[in-house]
């Protein structure tokens, strides 16, 4: 019987790209069914970074892959109920925002990822969580952004004319990016001859003490293993589906 693995995506950009790469590559070399749960924020951020489309396009013809967002399975997140029936070998929350970690620590289950954790723990399914906030300073990767020091506010803005999603917008002579419409296709980056639009720039982020404390508490929660890196996912899945 092919084993089932669940993966929950929250609204974190940090470690998102690496997590998607790891799951895609691992699923290509190992035989297992993969169910993905996204919160509303998880879907929005995944689309901003171009990772939602990457997952859909990679597994569009794969019947052993399914993906559910908060809209498709409703407020009750009924699909996550299968976690407590013991049909899954493990649940990964990767990456997990500080908000998600705080909810888990306080028993709140109001999104598909937090609901999946609650159901998994009830069903004695191992839960592996990769929190974004583990160190005082983390280096995170930005989605598509406009550098307004380089932007020339061209009347005939090439990125504005090029964007297939109409995510580049104008207001009172200014150009801005609507991140909720962006899918990180990169066409605007190629179109701007002034190099004012970039993707993947690294920035340091200062983590709050309360978030680090919650991560440490999470590591003591029965049934939960805290991961330090997305790379750890590979060996864990290998041990589960061998």
N, C-alpha and C positions, 0 to 999 in steps of 0.2 A: 504494500500500500504506500502511495506517495505521501510523504509527510507534509503537514501544513504549518506554515510560518506566517505570523501576523506582524505588520510593521505600521506604526503610527507616526504621522508627520505633523508637527506643530508649527507655529508661526515663527520659527527661528531661521535666520539666514546663515548664521555661523555653523559651519560643518554640514550644511545642507547639501552642497555640491558633492562633497566627498562621500556623504552617506548614500546619495543616489547612485554615484558611480560604483560604490562597493556592492550595493544590492543588485544592480543590473549585472555586473560582472560575475557575482557569486551565483545568481540565478541561471546564468548562461552555462556555467560549468557543473552545477549541481542540480539534481532532480528533486524539486519540491514545489508545492503550491504556495503562492504568495498572495496574501490579502493585505491591501493597504487601506488604512483609515486616515482621513485628513480632517482636521478642524477647519472652520471657515478661514481662520488666519493662516492655517497650514496651506490651504489651497491658494490663497492670495499670494503668499510669499513664494510658494513653489512656482507660481506663474511669473512673478516678477523676475525670478532668477532663471526662467526658461526650463525648469526641471519638471514641471507638470506635463508639458507637451513632450518632453523627452521620455518620460515614463510611458505615456499613452502611445507614442509612436513606436517605442521599442517593443512593447508587448501587445500591440493591437490585435495580433492574430494568435496570441498565446492563451489557450483556454485554461491554463493553470495559473493565470493572473487575474485578479479582480481588484477594483479600486472604488472606494466609497467616500464621498465627502459628506459634510454635515447636512447639506441640502437634500441629497439623495436618500439619506436614511433617517432624516427627521430628528427632532429634538430628543426622542427616546433612544436614538442610536441603536435600533433593534438588532442590527447586524452584529454588533459587538457582543450580544448575548451568547453567541456560539462559543465565546472564549471560556465561559464557565462550564461548558459541557465536556471539556477535556479533549476536544478534537484537534487542538493546536499544540505543537511541540514547544512554542515559545512566542512571546510578544516582545518586539523591540520598539522603543520610543526613541527615535533617533533622527534629528536632535530634539531635545526637549527644552522649551523655554523656561525661564525662571517662573513664569506664571503657571505653567503646567506642573512644575515641580511643587510649587506652593499648594496647588489644588490637590495633588496626590497626597501630600503630607497632611492635609486637613480633611481628607475623605470626600472631596468634592468631585463629582463625576458628571459634568454638564457639557462635555464635548466628546466626540468619538474617541480621541486618544485617552482622555481621563476615564471615560466609561469603559474602554477596553482594558485599562489597567485594573479597575475595580473588578470587572468580570473575570479577568485572568487570575487574580489573586484568590477570588472565591473558588475558582476551579482548579487551584493548585498548579497553574501554568506558570513556568518561570518567566519573569519580566526583567528585561535588560534595558536600562535607560542611560542615554548619553546627554547629561545636562550641559547647557551652553555655559553656565556660570560656575566654574570650578576653581578658577584662579583669579587673583586680584585684578589682573589685566589680561585680556584676551585680544588676539588680533583677528578681526572679522573681515569678511569679504563683502564689498558693497555690490548691490545690483546695478542696473544702468542708472547713471546720474549725469546731470549737466553741470559743467564747471562754468559758473557765471562770470568768472574772471576772463575766460577765453571766449565766451559766447559774444558774437558781434551783433546780435539782434537783427540779423539780415531780414530785410523786407520780404525777399523771396527765399525763405528758409528751406534748404534742401532736405533736412531731416523731417520737417513738417510735411513736405510734399511726398516724402518717400515712405513714411511709416505706414505699414499695412493695417495696423490696429488703431490708427489715429490717436496714438498715445501722446504724441508731441502736439501741444496745444499753444494757442496764442491768447494773450489777454493784455489789453492796453499797451500793445507794442512789445510786451515781454513774451519770451518763449519758456514754457515749463513742461515737465513730464508728468503725465498722469500714470502713476505706478500701477494702479488697479487695472489699467487697460493694457499695460506693457507685458509682452511675453519674452522679452530679452532676445529677440531675433537678431539684433545687431545691425540691422539695415540703417538705422539712424547714425550709428557710429561710423559706418563706411561713408555715409553721405556728407557728414560735416567736415569740410576742408580745413577748419580751424582746430580740429581735435578737441572740441568743447564737450563731447559726449564720450564717456568711458564706461567700462564694465569690469568688475573684478578688482577694483582698487582695494588695497588692504588698509584698514584703520584700527588703531588701538581703542579698546572699549574698557572703561573702568567699571568693574563689577561691584555691586553693593554688598556690604557685609551680610545683610540678612539673606541674600540669595546664596552666598557661599555656605552659610549656616544651614539653610534648608537642604542643600546638596549633601552636606555631611550627615544630616538626619536621615535623608533618603537612603543612604548606604546602609543604615541600620534597620531598615524596614524589612520584615520577614518576606521572603519570596522575591525580593528585588536585588539585582546586581547593578551597580553603577559602573558604566564604562568610561574610559578616559579618551578613547579615540574610536572613530568609525571602523578602523582596521580590525579591531577586536571582533567585529561581527563575523568575519570570514571563518575563523577557527571555531567559533561557537556553533555556527550553522553546520559546518563540516561534522562536528561531533554529534549534532542532532539528527542529521539525515543519512549518516553512513550506513 
